[in-house]
Amino acid sequence: MLVVMKDHARAEDVQHVVDLLTEAGAEAHLSQGEVKTIIGVIGDREVIYTLDLEGLPGVEQVIRVLKPFKLVSRDFQAEDTVVRVGPSSIGGGAFGVIAGPCSIESEEQMVSTARAVKAAGATMLRGGAYKPRTSPYAFQGMGVEGLRLLRIAGDEVGLPVVTEVLDVRDADTVAEYADVLQVGARNMQNFMMLDELGTMKRPVLLKRGLSATIEELLSAAEYVLKGGNRDVILCERGIRTFETYTRNTLDLGAVSALKTLTHLPVIADPSHASGRRELVAPMSRAAVAAGADGLMIEVHPDPERARCDGPQSLIPVAFSSLMEDLRPRLALEHKRLGVDG
């Protein structure tokens, strides 16, 4: 349910509604604009409906929301959410580019990649310290040592760092090193983890599951917002279809649809979606045209020797070329790279 207050409703009227909802065992989440306040309500619908909220002072309208997601909906918040991470921003016209290797392999690899992507215009640095691999014999990542190296590289070039949380038990440790906590496709519906990340003071990058619907992705994001964390970035990373030429199928229709359904920033991952480095640039351009707020791109100084996902990784010079190509396209979409300075 959404309670829409009248223009310039008095603070005491808003608080009265919140108090009544709290007494009824419901949760009230405020979205306060310059003119209008909207209260998102989560709780037992039958109990809430008995409160007769429409008759209260300052209340303009009560909207019954049938969607399973409320806080992430544009019904709750019309204006775009801007997620700010240090000097970087994503959303509201700020375009983020998160670049770096799939897996952290050494300090030299991370620092050299960080310098290259920063010089090319990336706004955040990525790197995997814990790697979810299909084969139990594949490289699983460097763990805490990898987190330390990622932090060193990010600090040297002044970029916020993004890395994946694989297990809820590791969330606090990862948060000590990372600026953005990534939830991978395989964990999109790990509700215990989503609940935990909702209580943390770190932005969350939530990737769409391999076979997840748009509604399921938004419902997963709802778990994080319900916990109090409003800084969530959605990522379309390709879904599993019958096609085998590409690693996955990049669903750009979902990017456009999500922009109409939610106020959260939406980015695309053409590297994981295509699995082929020659397709990363055209899919990046297409994502910009589809309305994406950013990209996540894998970059490695020597992809042929990469321990993870080498075939989909760009070398630094190719990434730099792509960034130059994207700049005029972003201007056409009235967007700018989301980094200070």
C-alpha positions as YAML, in Angstrom:
chain: A
units: angstrom
residues:
- id: 1
  name: MET
  ca: [0.00, 0.00, 0.00]
- id: 2
  name: LEU
  ca: [1.06, 3.57, -0.69]
- id: 3
  name: VAL
  ca: [-0.24, 6.53, 1.30]
- id: 4
  name: VAL
  ca: [0.05, 9.72, -0.75]
- id: 5
  name: MET
  ca: [0.04, 12.83, 1.42]
- id: 6
  name: LYS
  ca: [-1.29, 16.17, 0.23]
- id: 7
  name: ASP
  ca: [1.09, 18.78, -1.15]
- id: 8
  name: HIS
  ca: [3.12, 20.34, 1.66]
- id: 9
  name: ALA
  ca: [1.43, 18.13, 4.26]
- id: 10
  name: ARG
  ca: [2.35, 19.06, 7.82]
- id: 11
  name: ALA
  ca: [5.07, 17.02, 9.49]
- id: 12
  name: GLU
  ca: [2.73, 16.18, 12.36]
- id: 13
  name: ASP
  ca: [0.14, 14.76, 9.92]
- id: 14
  name: VAL
  ca: [2.78, 12.56, 8.32]
- id: 15
  name: GLN
  ca: [3.99, 11.40, 11.72]
- id: 16
  name: HIS
  ca: [0.42, 10.62, 12.82]
- id: 17
  name: VAL
  ca: [-0.01, 8.26, 9.86]
- id: 18
  name: VAL
  ca: [3.35, 6.63, 10.59]
- id: 19
  name: ASP
  ca: [2.43, 6.17, 14.27]
- id: 20
  name: LEU
  ca: [-0.89, 4.51, 13.40]
- id: 21
  name: LEU
  ca: [0.81, 2.13, 10.97]
- id: 22
  name: THR
  ca: [3.50, 1.23, 13.48]
- id: 23
  name: GLU
  ca: [0.88, 0.52, 16.16]
- id: 24
  name: ALA
  ca: [-0.85, -1.78, 13.69]
- id: 25
  name: GLY
  ca: [2.37, -3.77, 13.24]
- id: 26
  name: ALA
  ca: [3.18, -2.38, 9.80]
- id: 27
  name: GLU
  ca: [6.40, -0.85, 8.47]
- id: 28
  name: ALA
  ca: [6.27, 2.70, 7.09]
- id: 29
  name: HIS
  ca: [8.91, 3.86, 4.60]
- id: 30
  name: LEU
  ca: [8.92, 7.55, 3.73]
- id: 31
  name: SER
  ca: [9.79, 9.06, 0.37]
- id: 32
  name: GLN
  ca: [9.89, 12.81, 0.93]
- id: 33
  name: GLY
  ca: [10.02, 15.21, -2.00]
- id: 34
  name: GLU
  ca: [10.02, 18.98, -1.93]
- id: 35
  name: VAL
  ca: [6.23, 19.09, -2.30]
- id: 36
  name: LYS
  ca: [4.79, 15.66, -1.66]
- id: 37
  name: THR
  ca: [5.45, 12.83, 0.80]
- id: 38
  name: ILE
  ca: [4.63, 9.22, -0.05]
- id: 39
  name: ILE
  ca: [4.53, 6.54, 2.64]
- id: 40
  name: GLY
  ca: [5.20, 2.98, 1.52]
- id: 41
  name: VAL
  ca: [3.44, 0.48, 3.79]
- id: 42
  name: ILE
  ca: [4.41, -3.14, 4.34]
- id: 43
  name: GLY
  ca: [2.40, -5.39, 6.62]
- id: 44
  name: ASP
  ca: [-0.85, -7.33, 7.04]
- id: 45
  name: ARG
  ca: [-3.16, -5.86, 4.40]
- id: 46
  name: GLU
  ca: [-6.38, -6.75, 6.18]
- id: 47
  name: VAL
  ca: [-5.28, -4.99, 9.36]
- id: 48
  name: ILE
  ca: [-4.01, -1.94, 7.47]
- id: 49
  name: TYR
  ca: [-7.26, -1.61, 5.51]
- id: 50
  name: THR
  ca: [-9.22, -1.24, 8.77]
- id: 51
  name: LEU
  ca: [-7.31, 1.94, 9.69]
- id: 52
  name: ASP
  ca: [-9.32, 4.15, 7.30]
- id: 53
  name: LEU
  ca: [-6.23, 6.15, 6.43]
- id: 54
  name: GLU
  ca: [-7.93, 8.14, 3.68]
- id: 55
  name: GLY
  ca: [-9.95, 10.00, 6.29]
- id: 56
  name: LEU
  ca: [-6.91, 11.27, 8.18]
- id: 57
  name: PRO
  ca: [-5.71, 14.90, 8.05]
- id: 58
  name: GLY
  ca: [-3.16, 15.51, 5.32]
- id: 59
  name: VAL
  ca: [-3.86, 12.26, 3.43]
- id: 60
  name: GLU
  ca: [-4.70, 12.74, -0.25]
- id: 61
  name: GLN
  ca: [-4.96, 9.16, -1.48]
- id: 62
  name: VAL
  ca: [-4.38, 5.54, -0.48]
- id: 63
  name: ILE
  ca: [-3.22, 3.27, -3.28]
- id: 64
  name: ARG
  ca: [-3.43, -0.49, -2.97]
- id: 65
  name: VAL
  ca: [-0.34, -1.90, -4.69]
- id: 66
  name: LEU
  ca: [-0.84, -5.35, -6.13]
- id: 67
  name: LYS
  ca: [2.81, -5.80, -7.15]
- id: 68
  name: PRO
  ca: [4.96, -7.92, -4.81]
- id: 69
  name: PHE
  ca: [7.57, -5.16, -4.84]
- id: 70
  name: LYS
  ca: [6.74, -1.73, -3.43]
- id: 71
  name: LEU
  ca: [9.79, 0.15, -2.19]
- id: 72
  name: VAL
  ca: [11.65, -0.35, -5.47]
- id: 73
  name: SER
  ca: [8.65, 0.75, -7.54]
- id: 74
  name: ARG
  ca: [8.30, 4.09, -9.29]
- id: 75
  name: ASP
  ca: [4.89, 4.27, -7.65]
- id: 76
  name: PHE
  ca: [6.73, 4.75, -4.37]
- id: 77
  name: GLN
  ca: [9.46, 7.03, -5.74]
- id: 78
  name: ALA
  ca: [9.11, 8.71, -9.13]
- id: 79
  name: GLU
  ca: [12.56, 10.30, -9.33]
- id: 80
  name: ASP
  ca: [15.66, 8.23, -10.07]
- id: 81
  name: THR
  ca: [17.75, 7.01, -7.16]
- id: 82
  name: VAL
  ca: [21.37, 8.10, -7.44]
- id: 83
  name: VAL
  ca: [23.81, 5.73, -5.74]
- id: 84
  name: ARG
  ca: [26.91, 7.67, -4.65]
- id: 85
  name: VAL
  ca: [30.12, 5.84, -3.80]
- id: 86
  name: GLY
  ca: [32.96, 8.16, -2.91]
- id: 87
  name: PRO
  ca: [33.67, 10.24, -6.02]
- id: 88
  name: SER
  ca: [31.45, 8.05, -8.21]
- id: 89
  name: SER
  ca: [27.71, 8.10, -8.94]
- id: 90
  name: ILE
  ca: [25.27, 5.88, -10.83]
- id: 91
  name: GLY
  ca: [21.75, 6.94, -11.77]
- id: 92
  name: GLY
  ca: [19.93, 10.18, -12.46]
- id: 93
  name: GLY
  ca: [21.98, 10.90, -15.57]
- id: 94
  name: ALA
  ca: [25.29, 9.76, -14.03]
- id: 95
  name: PHE
  ca: [26.67, 6.80, -16.00]
- id: 96
  name: GLY
  ca: [28.89, 4.34, -14.16]
- id: 97
  name: VAL
  ca: [31.53, 2.10, -15.72]
- id: 98
  name: ILE
  ca: [32.77, -0.66, -13.43]
- id: 99
  name: ALA
  ca: [35.87, -2.31, -14.91]
- id: 100
  name: GLY
  ca: [38.52, -4.79, -13.90]
- id: 101
  name: PRO
  ca: [39.42, -8.48, -14.03]
- id: 102
  name: CYS
  ca: [37.07, -11.34, -13.32]
- id: 103
  name: SER
  ca: [39.42, -12.67, -10.65]
- id: 104
  name: ILE
  ca: [42.19, -11.09, -8.61]
- id: 105
  name: GLU
  ca: [45.44, -12.94, -9.34]
- id: 106
  name: SER
  ca: [48.31, -10.77, -8.08]
- id: 107
  name: GLU
  ca: [49.12, -7.27, -6.89]
- id: 108
  name: GLU
  ca: [50.87, -6.46, -10.18]
- id: 109
  name: GLN
  ca: [47.83, -7.58, -12.19]
- id: 110
  name: MET
  ca: [45.40, -5.56, -10.09]
- id: 111
  name: VAL
  ca: [47.43, -2.37, -9.89]
- id: 112
  name: SER
  ca: [48.27, -2.33, -13.61]
- id: 113
  name: THR
  ca: [44.63, -2.95, -14.51]
- id: 114
  name: ALA
  ca: [43.45, -0.27, -12.09]
- id: 115
  name: ARG
  ca: [45.79, 2.30, -13.60]
- id: 116
  name: ALA
  ca: [44.64, 1.43, -17.12]
- id: 117
  name: VAL
  ca: [40.89, 1.55, -16.47]
- id: 118
  name: LYS
  ca: [41.18, 4.75, -14.44]
- id: 119
  name: ALA
  ca: [43.12, 6.41, -17.27]
- id: 120
  name: ALA
  ca: [40.41, 5.31, -19.73]
- id: 121
  name: GLY
  ca: [37.61, 6.81, -17.62]
- id: 122
  name: ALA
  ca: [36.23, 3.97, -15.52]
- id: 123
  name: THR
  ca: [34.33, 5.14, -12.44]
- id: 124
  name: MET
  ca: [34.80, 2.02, -10.27]
- id: 125
  name: LEU
  ca: [37.19, -0.91, -10.08]
- id: 126
  name: ARG
  ca: [35.99, -4.50, -9.95]
- id: 127
  name: GLY
  ca: [37.74, -7.74, -9.09]
- id: 128
  name: GLY
  ca: [36.70, -11.14, -7.77]
- id: 129
  name: ALA
  ca: [38.25, -12.34, -4.51]
- id: 130
  name: TYR
  ca: [35.78, -15.21, -4.07]
- id: 131
  name: LYS
  ca: [34.74, -16.91, -7.30]
- id: 132
  name: PRO
  ca: [31.64, -19.13, -7.70]
- id: 133
  name: ARG
  ca: [32.75, -21.69, -10.28]
- id: 134
  name: THR
  ca: [30.73, -24.45, -11.91]
- id: 135
  name: SER
  ca: [33.61, -26.87, -11.55]
- id: 136
  name: PRO
  ca: [34.91, -27.53, -8.02]
- id: 137
  name: TYR
  ca: [38.41, -27.86, -9.51]
- id: 138
  name: ALA
  ca: [38.47, -24.39, -11.09]
- id: 139
  name: PHE
  ca: [40.24, -21.43, -9.49]
- id: 140
  name: GLN
  ca: [38.11, -20.28, -6.56]
- id: 141
  name: GLY
  ca: [39.80, -16.93, -5.91]
- id: 142
  name: MET
  ca: [42.35, -15.61, -3.42]
- id: 143
  name: GLY
  ca: [39.88, -14.85, -0.62]
- id: 144
  name: VAL
  ca: [40.91, -12.25, 1.96]
- id: 145
  name: GLU
  ca: [44.31, -11.75, 0.33]
- id: 146
  name: GLY
  ca: [42.49, -10.89, -2.88]
- id: 147
  name: LEU
  ca: [40.36, -8.37, -1.02]
- id: 148
  name: ARG
  ca: [43.50, -6.74, 0.33]
- id: 149
  name: LEU
  ca: [45.03, -6.47, -3.14]
- id: 150
  name: LEU
  ca: [41.81, -5.02, -4.56]
- id: 151
  name: ARG
  ca: [41.80, -2.37, -1.85]
- id: 152
  name: ILE
  ca: [45.43, -1.51, -2.53]
- id: 153
  name: ALA
  ca: [44.75, -1.07, -6.25]
- id: 154
  name: GLY
  ca: [41.60, 0.99, -5.69]
- id: 155
  name: ASP
  ca: [43.30, 3.29, -3.21]
- id: 156
  name: GLU
  ca: [46.29, 3.85, -5.49]
- id: 157
  name: VAL
  ca: [44.16, 5.16, -8.37]
- id: 158
  name: GLY
  ca: [41.35, 6.66, -6.29]
- id: 159
  name: LEU
  ca: [38.52, 4.40, -7.49]
- id: 160
  name: PRO
  ca: [35.83, 2.77, -5.33]
- id: 161
  name: VAL
  ca: [36.01, -1.04, -5.47]
- id: 162
  name: VAL
  ca: [33.32, -3.61, -6.18]
- id: 163
  name: THR
  ca: [33.51, -7.31, -5.33]
- id: 164
  name: GLU
  ca: [31.17, -10.23, -4.78]
- id: 165
  name: VAL
  ca: [29.91, -11.63, -1.50]
- id: 166
  name: LEU
  ca: [29.49, -15.39, -1.86]
- id: 167
  name: ASP
  ca: [28.37, -16.29, 1.64]
- id: 168
  name: VAL
  ca: [26.43, -14.31, 4.23]
- id: 169
  name: ARG
  ca: [29.07, -15.32, 6.77]
- id: 170
  name: ASP
  ca: [31.68, -13.38, 4.75]
- id: 171
  name: ALA
  ca: [29.63, -10.20, 4.34]
- id: 172
  name: ASP
  ca: [31.25, -8.28, 7.21]
- id: 173
  name: THR
  ca: [34.75, -9.24, 6.09]
- id: 174
  name: VAL
  ca: [34.11, -8.22, 2.47]
- id: 175
  name: ALA
  ca: [32.57, -4.94, 3.65]
- id: 176
  name: GLU
  ca: [35.82, -4.08, 5.46]
- id: 177
  name: TYR
  ca: [37.57, -3.87, 2.08]
- id: 178
  name: ALA
  ca: [34.89, -3.20, -0.56]
- id: 179
  name: ASP
  ca: [32.86, -0.06, -1.25]
- id: 180
  name: VAL
  ca: [30.11, -1.93, -3.12]
- id: 181
  name: LEU
  ca: [28.93, -5.45, -2.29]
- id: 182
  name: GLN
  ca: [27.99, -7.51, -5.33]
- id: 183
  name: VAL
  ca: [25.37, -10.27, -5.21]
- id: 184
  name: GLY
  ca: [25.99, -12.66, -8.08]
- id: 185
  name: ALA
  ca: [23.42, -14.34, -10.30]
- id: 186
  name: ARG
  ca: [23.56, -17.57, -8.33]
- id: 187
  name: ASN
  ca: [22.79, -15.74, -5.08]
- id: 188
  name: MET
  ca: [20.03, -13.43, -6.35]
- id: 189
  name: GLN
  ca: [17.43, -15.34, -4.36]
- id: 190
  name: ASN
  ca: [19.60, -16.04, -1.33]
- id: 191
  name: PHE
  ca: [17.10, -14.26, 0.90]
- id: 192
  name: MET
  ca: [19.15, -14.66, 4.08]
- id: 193
  name: MET
  ca: [22.01, -12.81, 2.39]
- id: 194
  name: LEU
  ca: [19.71, -10.13, 0.99]
- id: 195
  name: ASP
  ca: [18.25, -9.55, 4.46]
- id: 196
  name: GLU
  ca: [21.74, -9.15, 5.91]
- id: 197
  name: LEU
  ca: [22.91, -6.77, 3.18]
- id: 198
  name: GLY
  ca: [19.80, -4.70, 3.79]
- id: 199
  name: THR
  ca: [21.13, -3.84, 7.26]
- id: 200
  name: MET
  ca: [24.63, -2.87, 6.07]
- id: 201
  name: LYS
  ca: [25.95, 0.57, 5.17]
- id: 202
  name: ARG
  ca: [27.34, -0.45, 1.79]
- id: 203
  name: PRO
  ca: [25.66, -0.12, -1.62]
- id: 204
  name: VAL
  ca: [24.59, -3.43, -3.15]
- id: 205
  name: LEU
  ca: [25.00, -4.43, -6.79]
- id: 206
  name: LEU
  ca: [22.36, -7.09, -7.46]
- id: 207
  name: LYS
  ca: [22.77, -9.26, -10.55]
- id: 208
  name: ARG
  ca: [19.81, -10.90, -12.25]
- id: 209
  name: GLY
  ca: [19.65, -14.67, -11.89]
- id: 210
  name: LEU
  ca: [20.28, -16.92, -14.88]
- id: 211
  name: SER
  ca: [16.57, -17.69, -15.29]
- id: 212
  name: ALA
  ca: [15.01, -14.98, -13.14]
- id: 213
  name: THR
  ca: [12.06, -12.91, -14.30]
- id: 214
  name: ILE
  ca: [12.04, -9.14, -14.04]
- id: 215
  name: GLU
  ca: [9.53, -9.41, -11.20]
- id: 216
  name: GLU
  ca: [11.78, -11.84, -9.32]
- id: 217
  name: LEU
  ca: [14.75, -9.47, -9.68]
- id: 218
  name: LEU
  ca: [12.74, -6.55, -8.34]
- id: 219
  name: SER
  ca: [11.39, -8.67, -5.49]
- id: 220
  name: ALA
  ca: [14.96, -9.63, -4.57]
- id: 221
  name: ALA
  ca: [15.90, -5.93, -4.49]
- id: 222
  name: GLU
  ca: [12.86, -5.32, -2.28]
- id: 223
  name: TYR
  ca: [14.46, -7.51, 0.41]
- id: 224
  name: VAL
  ca: [17.47, -5.17, 0.56]
- id: 225
  name: LEU
  ca: [15.41, -1.98, 0.63]
- id: 226
  name: LYS
  ca: [13.06, -3.43, 3.24]
- id: 227
  name: GLY
  ca: [16.08, -3.82, 5.52]
- id: 228
  name: GLY
  ca: [16.80, -0.11, 5.26]
- id: 229
  name: ASN
  ca: [19.50, -0.05, 2.57]
- id: 230
  name: ARG
  ca: [18.26, 2.18, -0.28]
- id: 231
  name: ASP
  ca: [21.51, 2.06, -2.29]
- id: 232
  name: VAL
  ca: [20.88, -0.81, -4.71]
- id: 233
  name: ILE
  ca: [22.12, -1.11, -8.30]
- id: 234
  name: LEU
  ca: [20.41, -3.66, -10.55]
- id: 235
  name: CYS
  ca: [22.49, -5.52, -13.14]
- id: 236
  name: GLU
  ca: [21.28, -7.30, -16.28]
- id: 237
  name: ARG
  ca: [24.04, -9.86, -16.92]
- id: 238
  name: GLY
  ca: [22.35, -12.10, -19.45]
- id: 239
  name: ILE
  ca: [19.84, -14.92, -19.04]
- id: 240
  name: ARG
  ca: [20.01, -18.56, -20.03]
- id: 241
  name: THR
  ca: [18.23, -19.36, -23.29]
- id: 242
  name: PHE
  ca: [18.47, -22.02, -26.02]
- id: 243
  name: GLU
  ca: [21.29, -20.10, -27.75]
- id: 244
  name: THR
  ca: [24.78, -21.53, -27.23]
- id: 245
  name: TYR
  ca: [26.93, -19.28, -29.45]
- id: 246
  name: THR
  ca: [27.00, -16.65, -26.72]
- id: 247
  name: ARG
  ca: [27.53, -17.48, -23.06]
- id: 248
  name: ASN
  ca: [24.11, -16.01, -22.17]
- id: 249
  name: THR
  ca: [21.54, -13.79, -23.87]
- id: 250
  name: LEU
  ca: [21.76, -10.11, -22.96]
- id: 251
  name: ASP
  ca: [18.16, -9.04, -22.32]
- id: 252
  name: LEU
  ca: [18.21, -5.37, -23.27]
- id: 253
  name: GLY
  ca: [14.42, -5.33, -23.27]
- id: 254
  name: ALA
  ca: [14.65, -5.97, -19.54]
- id: 255
  name: VAL
  ca: [16.91, -2.92, -19.13]
- id: 256
  name: SER
  ca: [14.31, -0.68, -20.78]
- id: 257
  name: ALA
  ca: [11.46, -2.31, -18.85]
- id: 258
  name: LEU
  ca: [13.25, -1.94, -15.53]
- id: 259
  name: LYS
  ca: [13.77, 1.77, -16.16]
- id: 260
  name: THR
  ca: [9.98, 2.17, -16.33]
- id: 261
  name: LEU
  ca: [9.27, -0.03, -13.30]
- id: 262
  name: THR
  ca: [11.86, 1.05, -10.76]
- id: 263
  name: HIS
  ca: [13.70, 4.15, -9.60]
- id: 264
  name: LEU
  ca: [16.85, 2.12, -8.94]
- id: 265
  name: PRO
  ca: [19.80, 2.47, -11.35]
- id: 266
  name: VAL
  ca: [20.11, -0.34, -13.90]
- id: 267
  name: ILE
  ca: [23.41, -1.40, -15.47]
- id: 268
  name: ALA
  ca: [24.37, -4.09, -17.99]
- id: 269
  name: ASP
  ca: [27.19, -6.64, -18.00]
- id: 270
  name: PRO
  ca: [28.04, -7.36, -21.66]
- id: 271
  name: SER
  ca: [31.08, -9.43, -20.69]
- id: 272
  name: HIS
  ca: [29.19, -12.18, -18.86]
- id: 273
  name: ALA
  ca: [26.24, -11.92, -21.21]
- id: 274
  name: SER
  ca: [28.19, -12.51, -24.41]
- id: 275
  name: GLY
  ca: [31.22, -14.44, -23.21]
- id: 276
  name: ARG
  ca: [33.08, -13.11, -26.26]
- id: 277
  name: ARG
  ca: [35.31, -10.06, -26.17]
- id: 278
  name: GLU
  ca: [34.45, -9.09, -29.77]
- id: 279
  name: LEU
  ca: [30.81, -8.67, -28.72]
- id: 280
  name: VAL
  ca: [31.45, -6.54, -25.62]
- id: 281
  name: ALA
  ca: [31.73, -3.22, -27.49]
- id: 282
  name: PRO
  ca: [28.58, -3.56, -29.64]
- id: 283
  name: MET
  ca: [26.56, -4.82, -26.68]
- id: 284
  name: SER
  ca: [27.84, -1.90, -24.58]
- id: 285
  name: ARG
  ca: [26.65, 0.57, -27.22]
- id: 286
  name: ALA
  ca: [23.29, -1.18, -27.37]
- id: 287
  name: ALA
  ca: [22.94, -1.03, -23.58]
- id: 288
  name: VAL
  ca: [23.49, 2.74, -23.63]
- id: 289
  name: ALA
  ca: [20.77, 3.08, -26.28]
- id: 290
  name: ALA
  ca: [18.43, 0.88, -24.21]
- id: 291
  name: GLY
  ca: [18.68, 3.30, -21.28]
- id: 292
  name: ALA
  ca: [21.24, 1.63, -19.02]
- id: 293
  name: ASP
  ca: [22.76, 3.70, -16.22]
- id: 294
  name: GLY
  ca: [26.09, 1.95, -16.46]
- id: 295
  name: LEU
  ca: [28.21, -1.00, -17.57]
- id: 296
  name: MET
  ca: [30.26, -3.69, -15.87]
- id: 297
  name: ILE
  ca: [33.14, -4.74, -18.12]
- id: 298
  name: GLU
  ca: [35.91, -7.27, -17.57]
- id: 299
  name: VAL
  ca: [39.40, -5.99, -18.34]
- id: 300
  name: HIS
  ca: [42.62, -7.99, -17.99]
- id: 301
  name: PRO
  ca: [46.20, -7.05, -18.95]
- id: 302
  name: ASP
  ca: [46.81, -10.53, -20.42]
- id: 303
  name: PRO
  ca: [43.50, -12.35, -21.08]
- id: 304
  name: GLU
  ca: [45.21, -15.36, -22.63]
- id: 305
  name: ARG
  ca: [46.74, -16.14, -19.24]
- id: 306
  name: ALA
  ca: [43.74, -15.14, -17.12]
- id: 307
  name: ARG
  ca: [42.70, -17.72, -14.56]
- id: 308
  name: CYS
  ca: [39.03, -16.92, -15.08]
- id: 309
  name: ASP
  ca: [36.95, -15.73, -18.07]
- id: 310
  name: GLY
  ca: [39.82, -14.71, -20.34]
- id: 311
  name: PRO
  ca: [37.81, -15.06, -23.59]
- id: 312
  name: GLN
  ca: [35.38, -12.31, -22.53]
- id: 313
  name: SER
  ca: [37.96, -9.89, -21.11]
- id: 314
  name: LEU
  ca: [39.15, -6.80, -22.96]
- id: 315
  name: ILE
  ca: [42.77, -5.76, -22.98]
- id: 316
  name: PRO
  ca: [43.32, -2.22, -21.64]
- id: 317
  name: VAL
  ca: [43.78, -0.62, -25.08]
- id: 318
  name: ALA
  ca: [40.47, -2.10, -26.28]
- id: 319
  name: PHE
  ca: [38.73, -0.85, -23.16]
- id: 320
  name: SER
  ca: [40.16, 2.63, -23.70]
- id: 321
  name: SER
  ca: [38.90, 2.60, -27.28]
- id: 322
  name: LEU
  ca: [35.44, 1.54, -26.12]
- id: 323
  name: MET
  ca: [35.31, 4.37, -23.57]
- id: 324
  name: GLU
  ca: [36.18, 6.92, -26.27]
- id: 325
  name: ASP
  ca: [33.42, 5.48, -28.45]
- id: 326
  name: LEU
  ca: [30.86, 5.68, -25.63]
- id: 327
  name: ARG
  ca: [31.39, 9.33, -24.69]
- id: 328
  name: PRO
  ca: [29.48, 10.92, -27.63]
- id: 329
  name: ARG
  ca: [26.77, 8.26, -27.31]
- id: 330
  name: LEU
  ca: [26.29, 9.15, -23.65]
- id: 331
  name: ALA
  ca: [25.96, 12.81, -24.60]
- id: 332
  name: LEU
  ca: [23.18, 11.89, -27.06]
- id: 333
  name: GLU
  ca: [21.37, 10.16, -24.19]
- id: 334
  name: HIS
  ca: [21.86, 13.22, -21.95]
- id: 335
  name: LYS
  ca: [24.14, 11.27, -19.63]
- id: 336
  name: ARG
  ca: [27.65, 11.84, -18.33]
- id: 337
  name: LEU
  ca: [30.33, 9.68, -16.75]
- id: 338
  name: GLY
  ca: [29.52, 9.60, -13.04]
- id: 339
  name: VAL
  ca: [32.83, 10.57, -11.54]
- id: 340
  name: ASP
  ca: [33.89, 13.83, -9.89]
- id: 341
  name: GLY
  ca: [36.57, 15.74, -11.69]
...
